[in-house]
Amino acid sequence: MKPPTLFFALTTTLAFSEPCRIEVTDRENGWPVPLVELRTTNNQRFVTDNAGIIAFDDPDSMGRLTWFDLIGHGYEVKKDGFGMAGVKLTPEPGKTLTLQVTRSLPGKRLGRLTGSGLFSESKKLGLHLDVKDSGLMGSDSVQNAVYQGKLFWAWGDTNMPGYPLGIFHMTSATTPLKPLRSFEPPLKLQLDYFTDDKGAPRGVAKMPGEGPTWVSGYVALPDKTGKERLVGMYVKVKGFLDVYEAGLCVWDEQKLEFEHLLTHWKKSPSAPNKPLMPDGHPVIHDGWVWFGNPLPEMRCKATFEAWQDPSQWEPVTKQAEIDDITPHSGSVAWNAWRKKWVTIFLQHSKKPGQLGEIWYAESPQLTGPWANAIKVVTHDNYTFYNPRIHPELTAPDSPLLLFEGTYTILFANKPAPTPRYEYNQILYRLDLDQMLK
């Protein structure tokens, strides 16, 4: 027989080892809300996963009425008389608590697409065990192209678990053209990464020269024989954002990686700035491929031969502001439901902590005029850059508009990095039929 004191200690430890399940849901529709942080008065932080769940396991707070500050990035609770936004909960081992939050803007957060621990909190409770981790910690700035019947995905600098410095020559993956069964959370996107001989994700665009390689302007174009070619524009980078070379690269179907095609520019005293090139997120329209970030600023004929010939690149006059708002980065797409061109863009700001404001606007023509700007997503002192519209994920005539962007502390005002979400891609949804009544 175990001594009573030891028995009591063991049973107490087992009881408190079972987490309290906290579920955060959208008051409007009951959906789980990812990326909601609850912070105790002694600054312990707990963040909902893709299922809107926290497996709360702080033994000091179990059974006690506990105040949590709530940081929701567009999801909120009513402030109290002292101006504090938070909730009081009494966590109990094995208990389920549900917390409702109110969405302040049209953008509905569906969940995180990249990085590890998409369902880390849920798995502590035995839920969503079918989701496998990629082994990647963070992925910067997405590029997409439809190529050979698949949707190709690629990301910039990628963090790994073994060391802060990871993959710096574009990680990449494929999915089916319609990879999402539902456009409601919890979000589960299964990415099939290009891997090395050990099965680990690898870089796919190592161009010659010092420093990382970033590739943008992903697009599939036919060559003169009718063969589809996946292409992109690369830059080489030294230090912090010091771009010193730019050129073109082409996907090699045998090697499953990008090969250098030509160098178009090298930084020099006589040529200090990168010239206009097929950059950003392209769209194909009326036989042309248009490039811009977010609004079109150049075009060429939508052929492989025209794309690789700088003499056929034509500049396009870009609208500088949309309703007095200066765009920073983003993308455009044709929206059949609105019968208009639409853009999702980040608002430019020189103030740290204000590069998280995302806007929607429309135009009857690809070249403008762009107008009717609506703020759709906000992030509290956190950057959300390079948003990319995903028209390929939904039906052509759907009123749903999906877009993702990179969630990061870069360029913000020294916030604490959000565990697991930092430097990763988050997907949002707009219901245009509700937003634009």
Buried (B, 14 or more C-beta within 10 A) or exposed (E): EEEEEEEEEEEEEEEBEBBBBBBBBBBEEEBBBBBBBBBBEEEBBBBBBBBBBBBBBBEEBBBEEBBBBBBBBBBBBEEEEEEEBBBEBEBBBEBEBEBBBEBBBBBBBBBBBBBBBBBBBBBBBEBBEEBEBBBBBBBBBBBBBBBEEBBBBBBBBBBBEEEEEBBBBBBBBBBEEEBBEEBBBBBBBEBEBBBEEEEEBBBBBBBEBEBBBBBBBBBBBEBEEEEBBBBBBBBBBBEEEEBBBBBBBBBEEEEEBBEBBEBBBEBEEEEEEBEEBBBBBBBBBEEBBBBBBBBBBBBBBBBBBBBBEBEEBEEBEBBEEBEEBEBBBBBBBBBBBBEBBBBBBBBBBEEEBBBBBBBBBBBEEBBBEBEEBBBBBBBBBBBBBBBBBBBBBBEEEBBBBBBBBBBBBBBBEEBEBBEBBBBBBBBBBBBBEEBBE
